[in-house]
Amino acid sequence: MASSFGQEMLGRIVQDKKGKKLGQLTDLVIDVSNGEISELTIQCADNIDASRLPFPSQDGKVAIPSTEVASFGHVILLKI
């Protein structure tokens, strides 16, 4: 069962540190040992080539470590 926090976050816009839209959050991976978010999966925007990003990608989706997140809010801002 998904938490309300997780459901609330899905679909949010993900931007790079310059404010450029990279895509939308489609999934969160939780580390069961500590309950923290370990990874975010985003569906890249149509104008973004996922394979050119420095993270694992497949079918236009990118797995981004939570350590690369600068802030969670109405928009998820990355450090890159």
Residue frames as a rotation matrix with the C-alpha (Angstrom) as fourth column:
MET 1
0.585 0.811 0.000 0.00
0.811 -0.585 0.000 0.00
0.000 0.000 -1.000 0.00
ALA 2
-0.246 -0.668 0.702 1.43
0.635 -0.658 -0.404 3.38
0.732 0.347 0.586 -0.99
SER 3
-0.426 0.044 -0.904 1.78
0.807 -0.433 -0.401 6.04
-0.409 -0.900 0.149 1.66
SER 4
0.708 0.705 -0.035 -0.13
0.632 -0.655 -0.414 9.27
-0.315 0.271 -0.910 1.33
PHE 5
0.283 -0.699 -0.657 3.22
-0.269 -0.715 0.645 11.12
-0.921 -0.006 -0.390 1.07
GLY 6
-0.667 -0.575 0.474 4.23
0.220 0.455 0.863 8.91
-0.712 0.680 -0.177 -1.86
GLN 7
-0.022 0.761 0.648 0.92
0.979 0.147 -0.139 9.33
-0.201 0.632 -0.748 -3.63
GLU 8
0.759 0.305 -0.576 1.09
0.305 -0.947 -0.100 13.08
-0.576 -0.100 -0.811 -3.08
MET 9
-0.025 -0.898 -0.439 4.58
-0.279 -0.416 0.866 13.26
-0.960 0.144 -0.240 -4.63
LEU 10
-0.418 -0.150 0.896 3.90
0.663 0.624 0.414 11.21
-0.621 0.767 -0.162 -7.76
GLY 11
0.400 0.554 0.730 3.39
0.914 -0.298 -0.275 13.31
0.065 0.778 -0.626 -10.85
ARG 12
0.703 -0.182 -0.687 5.37
0.142 -0.911 0.387 16.27
-0.696 -0.370 -0.615 -9.54
ILE 13
0.903 -0.424 0.074 7.63
-0.069 -0.313 -0.947 18.13
0.425 0.850 -0.311 -11.93
VAL 14
0.534 -0.830 -0.163 11.38
0.622 0.254 0.741 17.43
-0.573 -0.497 0.651 -11.59
GLN 15
0.964 -0.227 0.135 13.76
-0.086 -0.754 -0.651 20.25
0.250 0.616 -0.747 -12.52
ASP 16
0.172 -0.969 -0.180 17.52
0.836 0.240 -0.494 20.59
0.522 -0.066 0.851 -12.74
LYS 17
-0.138 -0.293 -0.946 19.35
0.887 -0.462 0.014 23.22
-0.441 -0.837 0.323 -10.66
LYS 18
-0.975 -0.214 -0.055 18.80
0.159 -0.854 0.495 25.82
-0.153 0.474 0.867 -13.38
GLY 19
-0.367 0.919 -0.144 15.03
-0.397 -0.295 -0.869 25.28
-0.841 -0.262 0.473 -13.29
LYS 20
-0.484 0.166 -0.859 14.84
-0.845 0.167 0.508 23.33
0.228 0.972 0.060 -16.56
LYS 21
0.442 0.745 0.500 12.11
-0.801 0.578 -0.154 20.67
-0.404 -0.333 0.852 -16.54
LEU 22
-0.729 -0.679 -0.090 13.56
-0.666 0.673 0.320 17.16
-0.157 0.293 -0.943 -16.79
GLY 23
-0.606 0.567 -0.557 10.31
0.001 0.702 0.713 15.28
0.795 0.431 -0.426 -16.39
GLN 24
0.234 0.775 0.587 7.76
-0.807 -0.182 0.562 13.99
0.543 -0.605 0.582 -13.88
LEU 25
-0.679 -0.425 0.599 8.16
-0.719 0.550 -0.425 11.76
-0.148 -0.719 -0.679 -10.84
THR 26
0.040 0.704 -0.709 6.68
-0.691 0.533 0.489 8.32
0.722 0.470 0.507 -11.53
ASP 27
0.686 0.159 -0.710 7.98
0.283 0.841 0.461 6.25
0.671 -0.517 0.532 -8.61
LEU 28
0.302 -0.600 0.741 9.85
-0.899 -0.437 0.014 6.36
0.315 -0.671 -0.672 -5.31
VAL 29
0.239 -0.305 -0.922 12.12
0.200 0.945 -0.261 3.61
0.950 -0.121 0.287 -3.98
ILE 30
0.640 0.054 0.767 12.17
-0.697 -0.379 0.608 3.30
0.323 -0.924 -0.205 -0.19
ASP 31
-0.457 -0.809 -0.369 15.11
-0.359 0.547 -0.756 1.75
0.813 -0.213 -0.541 1.69
VAL 32
0.525 0.784 -0.330 13.31
-0.045 0.413 0.909 -0.67
0.850 -0.463 0.253 4.03
SER 33
-0.061 -0.623 -0.780 16.24
0.834 0.397 -0.382 -0.71
0.548 -0.674 0.496 6.45
ASN 34
-0.815 -0.301 -0.494 15.78
0.544 -0.692 -0.474 2.95
-0.199 -0.656 0.728 7.39
GLY 35
0.120 0.990 -0.073 12.48
0.834 -0.140 -0.534 4.05
-0.539 0.003 -0.843 5.77
GLU 36
-0.072 -0.224 -0.972 14.13
-0.169 -0.958 0.233 6.78
-0.983 0.181 0.031 3.71
ILE 37
0.942 0.321 -0.097 13.70
-0.112 0.029 -0.993 7.48
-0.316 0.947 0.063 0.02
SER 38
0.091 -0.961 0.261 16.72
0.249 0.276 0.928 6.04
-0.964 -0.019 0.265 -1.77
GLU 39
-0.877 -0.369 0.308 15.83
0.352 -0.056 0.934 6.65
-0.327 0.928 0.179 -5.40
LEU 40
0.027 0.861 -0.507 13.38
-0.306 -0.476 -0.825 8.56
-0.952 0.178 0.250 -7.60
THR 41
-0.523 -0.091 0.847 12.19
0.731 0.463 0.501 7.39
-0.438 0.882 -0.176 -11.00
ILE 42
-0.120 0.482 -0.868 11.26
-0.271 -0.857 -0.439 10.10
-0.955 0.182 0.234 -13.45
GLN 43
0.320 0.279 0.905 9.68
0.853 0.330 -0.404 9.96
-0.412 0.902 -0.132 -16.88
CYS 44
-0.646 -0.689 -0.329 11.76
0.466 -0.697 0.545 12.35
-0.605 0.199 0.771 -18.94
ALA 45
0.258 0.654 -0.711 10.10
-0.241 -0.669 -0.703 15.19
-0.936 0.353 -0.014 -20.81
ASP 46
0.845 0.199 0.496 9.83
0.374 0.444 -0.814 14.71
-0.382 0.874 0.300 -24.58
ASN 47
0.845 -0.524 0.110 12.74
-0.268 -0.592 -0.760 17.07
0.463 0.613 -0.640 -25.23
ILE 48
0.237 -0.761 0.604 15.12
-0.929 0.005 0.370 15.25
-0.285 -0.649 -0.705 -22.83
ASP 49
0.341 -0.256 -0.904 17.26
-0.423 0.818 -0.391 12.31
0.840 0.516 0.171 -23.98
ALA 50
0.905 0.125 0.406 17.36
-0.425 0.290 0.857 10.09
-0.010 -0.949 0.316 -20.88
SER 51
0.771 -0.637 -0.015 20.46
0.629 0.764 -0.147 8.26
0.105 0.104 0.989 -22.11
ARG 52
0.108 -0.747 0.656 22.47
0.317 -0.600 -0.735 11.51
0.942 0.287 0.172 -21.93
LEU 53
0.621 0.144 0.771 21.82
-0.632 -0.491 0.600 11.95
0.465 -0.859 -0.214 -18.21
PRO 54
-0.379 -0.923 -0.061 24.42
-0.671 0.319 -0.669 10.60
0.638 -0.213 -0.740 -15.75
PHE 55
-0.338 0.375 0.863 21.99
-0.754 0.442 -0.487 8.06
-0.564 -0.815 0.134 -14.26
PRO 56
-0.882 0.071 0.466 20.67
0.247 0.912 0.328 4.63
-0.401 0.404 -0.822 -15.25
SER 57
-0.313 0.802 -0.509 17.86
-0.772 -0.527 -0.355 4.92
-0.553 0.282 0.784 -17.79
GLN 58
-0.896 0.153 0.418 15.46
0.340 0.841 0.421 2.70
-0.287 0.519 -0.805 -19.69
ASP 59
-0.285 0.842 0.457 12.54
0.922 0.110 0.371 3.53
0.262 0.527 -0.808 -21.98
GLY 60
-0.092 0.212 0.973 12.71
0.204 -0.953 0.226 7.26
0.975 0.219 0.045 -21.24
LYS 61
0.930 0.361 0.072 12.75
-0.018 -0.151 0.988 6.76
0.367 -0.920 -0.134 -17.47
VAL 62
-0.072 -0.983 0.168 15.70
-0.173 -0.154 -0.973 7.66
0.982 -0.099 -0.159 -15.26
ALA 63
0.660 0.157 -0.734 16.62
0.639 0.397 0.659 6.36
0.395 -0.904 0.162 -11.79
ILE 64
0.098 -0.577 0.810 18.00
-0.174 -0.812 -0.557 9.27
0.980 -0.086 -0.181 -9.75
PRO 65
-0.358 -0.288 -0.888 19.60
0.776 0.437 -0.454 8.69
0.519 -0.852 0.067 -6.33
SER 66
0.697 0.698 -0.162 17.94
0.655 -0.529 0.540 10.69
0.291 -0.482 -0.826 -3.57
THR 67
0.100 -0.758 -0.644 21.34
0.744 -0.372 0.554 12.19
-0.660 -0.535 0.527 -2.76
GLU 68
-0.763 -0.366 0.533 20.94
0.644 -0.498 0.581 14.23
0.053 0.786 0.616 -5.97
VAL 69
0.247 0.922 0.299 17.77
0.756 -0.377 0.535 15.95
0.606 0.094 -0.790 -4.70
ALA 70
-0.780 -0.488 0.392 18.20
0.209 -0.793 -0.572 19.51
0.590 -0.364 0.721 -3.46
SER 71
-0.809 0.558 0.186 14.60
-0.451 -0.387 -0.804 19.96
-0.377 -0.735 0.564 -2.31
PHE 72
-0.665 0.740 0.101 11.15
0.719 0.598 0.354 18.38
0.201 0.308 -0.930 -2.31
GLY 73
-0.681 0.548 -0.486 8.24
-0.137 -0.747 -0.651 20.76
-0.719 -0.377 0.583 -2.74
HIS 74
0.491 0.855 -0.168 5.59
-0.290 -0.022 -0.957 21.49
-0.822 0.518 0.237 -5.34
VAL 75
0.763 -0.428 -0.484 8.54
-0.451 0.184 -0.874 20.97
0.463 0.885 -0.053 -7.69
ILE 76
0.801 -0.593 0.085 11.37
0.369 0.600 0.710 18.54
-0.472 -0.537 0.699 -7.04
LEU 77
0.808 -0.567 -0.161 14.66
-0.571 -0.683 -0.455 20.35
0.148 0.460 -0.876 -7.54
LEU 78
0.815 -0.569 -0.111 17.82
0.567 0.822 -0.045 18.39
0.117 -0.026 0.993 -8.30
LYS 79
0.497 -0.746 -0.443 21.42
0.086 -0.466 0.881 19.32
-0.863 -0.476 -0.167 -7.51
ILE 80
-0.336 -0.665 0.667 22.52
0.720 0.275 0.637 18.68
-0.607 0.694 0.387 -11.10
